[in-house]
Amino acid sequence: MTIYVLAQGELHRDPIQRTSQTGRVFTTANLKVQSDGETVWASIICFTDEGQQELLRLRAGDAVSVQGKCKLTVYQKGDEYRASLDVVANSVIALKPKPRPRQPRQARTDGREFDARQAYGRAAPAHQADDMPFDDEIPFA
């Protein structure tokens, strides 16, 4: 029986990229999932390139959501038994926005006005409102 899970929580430690004895690259992480005042720990292992890249850009304390096959395990802490999850993640979604590269604004020395679209690499519109002729024959009332 295969169980699939979608878990959301915070990374307990920074994710670690490793290489198996056979040369396969994977990334591991520990996820702290809290629900109704209870904490469940999830051990995450990810083999997909996209999922590994997403995990590796995150740090301890960052929020993340993982989806994949899961196995429920039980461990003992003192006299108490607790549940944990082992998840082979197929998909990883960082709940932290990706940083966007920004270009610094530069003052114009040629007398033209500043156009913010140029500072962020966006093209200016094909025409300007000042260049449009308003010689149509439709009267305004």
C-alpha positions in Angstrom: 0.0 0.0 0.0 1.4 3.4 -1.0 0.5 6.5 0.9 0.9 10.0 -0.7 1.2 13.0 1.5 1.2 16.8 1.1 3.1 18.3 4.1 3.7 21.9 4.9 6.0 23.1 7.6 9.4 24.7 8.5 12.8 23.3 7.8 14.6 22.3 11.0 18.1 22.5 9.5 19.6 23.6 6.2 19.0 20.9 3.5 22.1 18.8 2.6 23.0 17.5 -0.8 24.6 14.1 -0.8 25.8 11.5 -3.2 25.1 7.8 -2.8 27.7 5.0 -3.2 26.3 4.5 -6.7 26.8 8.1 -7.7 23.2 9.2 -7.5 22.8 12.8 -6.1 20.0 13.5 -3.7 19.0 16.1 -1.1 17.8 15.5 2.5 16.0 17.8 4.9 14.0 17.6 8.2 10.6 19.2 8.2 8.8 20.3 11.4 5.0 20.1 10.8 2.7 21.5 13.4 -1.0 20.8 13.6 -3.4 21.3 16.4 -0.6 22.0 18.9 1.1 18.7 17.9 4.5 18.4 16.2 5.2 15.8 13.6 8.7 15.4 12.2 9.1 14.5 8.5 12.4 13.3 7.0 12.5 14.4 3.4 14.6 12.9 0.6 14.4 14.3 -2.9 15.9 12.9 -6.1 14.4 15.3 -8.7 16.6 18.1 -10.0 13.9 20.7 -9.6 13.0 19.7 -6.1 16.7 19.6 -5.0 17.3 23.1 -6.4 14.2 24.4 -4.6 15.3 22.8 -1.3 18.9 23.9 -1.6 18.0 27.6 -1.9 16.2 27.4 1.5 17.6 27.7 5.0 16.5 26.5 8.5 13.3 28.1 9.5 12.0 28.7 6.0 8.5 27.4 5.1 8.2 24.7 2.5 5.5 22.3 1.1 6.5 18.8 -0.1 4.5 16.2 -1.9 5.4 12.6 -2.4 5.3 9.0 -1.2 5.3 8.6 2.6 6.0 5.9 5.2 4.8 6.3 8.7 7.4 5.5 11.3 7.4 5.4 15.1 10.3 6.4 17.4 10.7 6.4 21.2 11.6 9.5 23.1 12.0 8.6 26.8 8.9 6.6 27.7 6.8 8.1 25.0 6.3 6.8 21.4 6.0 9.4 18.7 5.1 9.3 15.0 7.2 10.6 12.2 7.1 10.6 8.4 9.7 9.5 5.8 8.8 11.3 2.6 10.3 10.7 -0.9 9.4 14.1 -2.3 8.3 14.3 -6.0 7.5 18.0 -5.7 8.9 20.8 -3.5 7.4 24.3 -3.3 9.2 26.9 -1.3 6.7 29.2 0.5 9.3 32.0 0.2 9.4 34.0 -2.9 12.4 33.7 -5.2 14.7 36.7 -5.1 14.3 38.8 -8.2 17.4 40.3 -9.7 17.1 44.1 -9.9 19.1 46.6 -11.8 19.9 49.8 -10.0 18.2 53.0 -11.2 20.5 55.4 -13.0 20.0 59.1 -13.3 19.6 60.4 -16.9 22.1 62.8 -18.1 20.6 63.4 -21.5 17.6 65.4 -20.4 15.0 62.6 -20.9 12.7 61.5 -18.2 13.3 58.3 -16.3 11.3 55.2 -17.6 11.1 52.5 -14.9 10.4 49.8 -17.5 13.9 50.4 -18.9 15.5 49.9 -15.4 13.8 46.5 -15.1 14.5 45.3 -18.6 11.0 45.8 -19.9 10.5 47.2 -23.3 8.8 50.6 -23.7 5.5 50.7 -25.5 5.7 50.9 -29.3 4.0 54.4 -29.3 3.8 57.3 -26.9 0.6 59.2 -26.2 2.3 62.4 -27.4 3.0 60.9 -30.8 -0.7 59.9 -31.5 -2.6 62.3 -33.8 -6.1 63.2 -32.6 -7.4 64.4 -35.9 -10.3 62.0 -36.2 -13.7 63.3 -37.1 -15.6 62.0 -34.1 -16.9 64.9 -32.0 -16.9 64.7 -28.2 -20.1 65.9 -26.6 
